[in-house]
Amino acid sequence: MNLSDLWEKLGTLEQDEAHQVLSRLYVTYEEIRVSDPDNKEAESFFKNLDNAINFCVQCNLNRR
């Protein structure tokens, strides 16, 4: 897996495809967390997701 290739693929996604990718990642890590509530990788994903959402919301508020 090449990270720059993944970044490029992410940049070419249509909005509905990006939503599907995010939803799939969420479900994947939710399943991991249900089967292993102490899984650090899943915990990190949800913390990073929360941080990213908060960052984007704050940036959008600052633009208004």
Secondary structure, DSSP 8 states (H G I E B T S, - for coil): --HHHHHHHHHH--HHHHHHHHHHHHHHHHHHHHH-TT-HHHHHHHHHHHHHHHHHHHHHHHH-
